[in-house]
């Protein structure tokens, strides 16, 4: 068994955990804002929820990328 996969798996699990709890917070804030604004057009609500979905899906990718760059930064010194 190769050990090189362990840091990558650890980084992926940490990114997923961070992305999940931040996604829950973002979703709750959007739901609260839509509730406070009252009646809105169905197309507007769908557009807001679609943008929220894209943001939540990109959170995990952003955390993975940030962790990858932080992991690779010390090696890139010339």
Buried (B, 14 or more C-beta within 10 A) or exposed (E): EEEEEEEEEEBBEEBBEBBEEBBEEBBEEBEEEBEEEEEEEEEEEEEBBEEBEEBBEEBBEBBBEEBEEEEEEEEEEE
